């Protein structure tokens, strides 16, 4: 059986356009043969007089992207950075491969990757997750990273951010 390469959906943190953070990663993943999509969150927009978008808007937008990919039969790996872990996790309702399989549908989310990301329980905020952790909270210690995502990226991302920030 051939190995199925998932489509990788990259979710940025707050205050950061996806291209600014993820472009170097997208280029490397495309070169390695992965279909990749960096999500522009609705909350990360130019200033406007319109009502502000919320985390729920971000989650709905991410979910819509994932659902469209899943409806095309794609397996999806969702990679989230910082704040992106909050709406990214919320967006998982009804789009996991297991849930879709139970509905007789193909495709869906097969994995989640959190990079320096918030993991909050239902009803919590990022502020709650930054408080001292109670002993009851479960943790996963990650000791292996994906070299493809991080190899030589720290400086190129930092350089890119510096070049695009006006002082």
HULINMO-V444093 format. One record per residue. RES is the residue in one letter. PHI is phi in degrees with one decimal (* if undefined). D_LAST is the distance of its C-alpha to the last C-alpha in Angstrom with 1 decimal. Layout:
res=<RES/RES>
phi=<PHI/PHI>
d_last=<D_LAST/D_LAST>
//
This chain:
res=<X/X/X/X/X/X/X/X/X/X/X/X/X/X/X/X/X/X/X/X/X/X/X/X/X/X/X/X/X/X/X/X/X/X/X/X/X/X/X/X/X/X/X/X/X/X/X/X/X/X/X/X/X/X/X/X/X/X/X/X/X/X/X/X/X/X/X/X/X/X/X/X/X/X/X/X/X/X/X/X/X/X/X/X/X/X/X/X/X/X/X/X/X/X/X/X/X/X/X/X/X/X/X/X/X/X/X/X/X/X/X/X/X/X/X/X/X/X/X/X/X/X/X/X/X/X/X/X/X/X/X/X/X/X/X/X/X/X/X/X/X/X/X/X/X/X/X/X/X/X/X/X/X/X/X/X/X/X/X/X/X/X/X/X/X/X/X>
phi=<*/-75.4/-72.0/-89.8/-88.2/-71.5/-78.3/-102.3/-102.8/-106.0/-111.5/-80.4/-80.3/-76.0/64.2/-134.4/-58.9/-55.4/-60.6/-62.3/-89.0/-98.8/-51.0/-62.5/-71.7/-57.6/-57.6/-66.2/-68.5/-60.9/-60.0/-82.0/94.2/-99.2/-72.1/-140.3/-137.2/-95.9/-86.1/-92.4/-68.8/-58.4/-75.9/-104.7/-130.1/-62.3/-54.4/-150.2/-89.5/-70.0/-56.9/-67.7/-73.3/-122.5/-58.0/-61.6/-63.9/-61.1/-61.7/-63.3/-64.3/-61.1/-60.1/-62.2/-64.2/-64.1/-61.7/-63.1/-64.6/-63.3/-64.9/-87.3/82.5/-80.2/-87.3/-126.9/-107.9/-101.2/-112.3/-125.7/-115.5/51.5/-53.6/-54.8/-66.5/-73.4/-69.5/-63.3/-68.0/-59.9/-72.4/-77.5/-63.7/71.1/-121.2/-72.6/-59.8/-61.6/-62.0/-67.1/-60.5/-63.7/-93.5/78.2/-109.7/-92.5/73.4/130.0/-75.4/-108.2/-165.1/-126.4/-127.8/-104.4/-116.5/43.7/-114.1/-79.0/-119.4/-117.3/-78.8/-54.4/88.6/-94.1/-113.1/-62.8/-63.3/-63.0/-76.1/-89.8/-70.6/-53.8/-81.3/-71.2/-62.4/-76.4/-74.5/-88.7/-127.6/-118.7/-91.4/-98.5/-111.4/-120.2/-117.6/-83.9/-56.6/-59.8/-82.4/-114.6/-58.2/59.5/-88.4/-54.9/-70.1/-67.4/-68.0/-61.2/-62.5/-63.8/-62.2/-59.5/-68.8/-103.8/-103.3/-89.0/-104.1>
d_last=<53.4/50.1/46.9/44.8/41.1/39.2/36.6/33.3/31.2/27.7/26.1/22.4/21.2/19.6/16.1/16.2/17.6/20.6/19.8/16.6/18.6/22.1/22.2/23.1/25.7/27.1/27.7/29.5/31.6/32.6/33.7/35.7/37.4/35.9/35.1/31.7/29.7/26.2/26.2/23.6/24.1/24.8/22.7/19.5/19.4/17.5/18.1/21.7/24.6/26.7/27.7/25.3/26.4/27.7/28.4/31.8/30.3/28.4/31.7/33.8/31.5/31.6/35.3/35.9/34.3/36.4/39.5/39.3/39.0/41.9/44.0/43.7/45.2/42.1/41.6/38.0/36.0/33.1/30.2/27.8/24.6/23.7/24.2/25.7/28.8/29.7/30.0/31.0/33.9/34.9/35.1/37.9/40.6/43.3/41.4/42.5/45.0/47.6/47.3/47.5/50.4/52.3/51.8/53.2/49.9/48.3/44.7/42.3/39.9/41.4/38.6/35.5/32.9/30.4/27.5/26.0/27.1/28.5/32.3/33.6/37.1/38.1/37.1/34.4/30.7/28.0/28.2/31.9/31.4/29.2/32.0/34.5/36.5/40.2/42.7/43.7/40.4/40.9/38.6/38.4/37.4/35.9/36.8/36.7/33.6/33.5/32.6/31.9/29.0/27.5/28.7/26.0/23.4/21.4/19.7/19.4/17.9/15.4/14.6/14.4/12.0/9.6/10.2/9.7/6.5/3.8/0.0>
//
